Amino acid sequence: MKHFIKLNVISILYALMIFVPLELMVNVYRISRITGIDIGAVTIGSGIATIVGFILGTTLFFFLTNKWLNGRKMNYWTIILWVPYFVLFGYLFASYFPITYGGDDPNPATGLVAIGALLSFPFYILIINLIGSVNYDKTI
């Protein structure tokens, strides 16, 4: 049971890792309007936050994969399990913070970038799981 909980906690963290940068990217107009900061500064700030988040997140997930999942084959379920949590976070965010001002609608190209990120994210998780499993194996 403990492994099941750890697997779901890591899946939630994976979902948050992709959800937060995508929301920052989609809501640059809203953040700029509410805070009064220039749109260019918000875009640069969200880009820097995304890069720093992925660097810190990668090290965190590498550590958690080694420590919590113990090189088991069951850790590959995280490749799929992050999706329902991502959908849940998206639904909750859209429910609690709806776009009420038409100027806050994201650029259409933002959707293409989001689709590309969401399609490549399972491969990112796979790479982290593979490296974590290889480093856990004591025979290599």
Secondary structure as GFF3:
##gff-version 3
##sequence-region A 1 140
A	DSSP	alpha_helix	2	26	.	.	.	ID=ss1
A	DSSP	alpha_helix	28	35	.	.	.	ID=ss2
A	DSSP	alpha_helix	39	67	.	.	.	ID=ss3
A	DSSP	three_ten_helix	73	77	.	.	.	ID=ss4
A	DSSP	alpha_helix	78	96	.	.	.	ID=ss5
A	DSSP	three_ten_helix	102	104	.	.	.	ID=ss6
A	DSSP	alpha_helix	108	136	.	.	.	ID=ss7
###
